[in-house]
Amino acid sequence: MKCGECTNTASVSITENKDLDANNELAVYYYCIDCYVSYKEKSAN
């Protein structure tokens, strides 16, 4: 699963993450946070 363009973890567009279950908002939310944190960690190095 690749990271989508997730910079605002407070408002996630489910349609932008079509590889996820469109009915599972929490999964999308946590997925977005994981991607964002991972991105920030990579940027810090």
HELIX and SHEET records of a PDB file:
HELIX    1   1 ILE A   14  GLU A   16  5                                   3    
HELIX    2   2 GLU A   25  ALA A   44  1                                  20    
END                                                                             
